[in-house]
């Protein structure tokens, strides 16, 4: 399969802890994009916690500029509620190893886009110094201590971590996790008495209440997991409501950028917040504790970024309505490498606008790679 200036190859592979399904699907799969008729020596790999990155929006842009691009999926694509970090890292390792040992790539660059920013930093962290523990009550994934380190790291419009982004987006006014209609008016973003604009005092109080909500769910998950496992159950699913309520989504004076006010990835925040679509809307107890909990999650970027010593590039989208300038600053500050840089580029989250934004990002990445390898 090919498009002008770019060849595409579907890749489906087994993992040490996962095999081809009876219906035919591979646990690890993606599409490898290369310049037409060439086998590049440098390639990127992009993976997300649950979003399908096999046809990543930058893949063809990067490939046409001479760098290979593996849009890669783990076994958890579309299955966020079952996510296990150690197994996902093994699956990413399958892709990195394929690039090195089959595709003939010498330099592999991890692309951490959106939520994938912390995931790819966790991969590099584990490959350098094994530190990721299995989920509660489970054995480590086979192969998790045999990962190949990458040679570079790019954070593109990336969140600092799964528990961080979810907590920042959580509605602090929720009073009952099992009744989404109950609201504390003193913390309600849409109570005119609170704003917008929101005072510094309100934002501080709101942020503290978000953290407290995350901790309440964590405490419940621990207790509930103990209760149900004592009864012979392995795990259980539970819902999560109202996760489109970051003050920055409503008030552009909080963490200022060029974004449109009163907008989130789900549309108008107040409306999206009452929908059934959003981050973490369904969870198992173990997945909450391993991915979303501020206390117990290993999906926070900063501890892993502290082990990233390879050349690193951080790119901020200045009109992003879900990732903000302070997020990019946190990431670049946390990266241990002395060879790191931060760039802000005009564009929305996936650089679908303005016209030419994806070309600008691809140029920046390829030029950066060219100066290093």
Order of alpha helices (4+ residues) and beta strands (2+ residues): beta-beta-beta-beta-alpha-beta-alpha-beta-alpha-beta-alpha-alpha-beta-alpha-alpha-beta-alpha-beta-alpha-beta-alpha
